[in-house]
Amino acid sequence: MAHTAPRRATYATRRTGRRHPLVATLMALPLAALLLLVFDGWETVATQASSVGAMLGR
């Protein structure tokens, strides 16, 4: 039987760890803008921003 090269993973491996706060903020901004448009209120945006801050541990 012939020996073949080992198979490589064809998918990217994910890094474990925390995201940079700027990346998390950029991910949350579209949702915050959508909530602002749908519910037409700054209170919703402030609540969402507060939740993101709490998730970041700030």
Secondary structure in CASP SS format (residue, H / E / C, confidence):
PFRMAT SS
TARGET T0000
AUTHOR 0000-0000-0000
METHOD secondary structure of the structure
MODEL  1
M C 1.00
A C 1.00
H C 1.00
T C 1.00
A C 1.00
P C 1.00
R C 1.00
R C 1.00
A C 1.00
T C 1.00
Y C 1.00
A C 1.00
T C 1.00
R C 1.00
R C 1.00
T C 1.00
G C 1.00
R C 1.00
R C 1.00
H C 1.00
P H 1.00
L H 1.00
V H 1.00
A H 1.00
T H 1.00
L H 1.00
M H 1.00
A H 1.00
L H 1.00
P H 1.00
L H 1.00
A H 1.00
A H 1.00
L H 1.00
L H 1.00
L H 1.00
L H 1.00
V H 1.00
F H 1.00
D C 1.00
G C 1.00
W H 1.00
E H 1.00
T H 1.00
V H 1.00
A H 1.00
T H 1.00
Q H 1.00
A H 1.00
S H 1.00
S H 1.00
V H 1.00
G H 1.00
A H 1.00
M H 1.00
L H 1.00
G C 1.00
R C 1.00
END
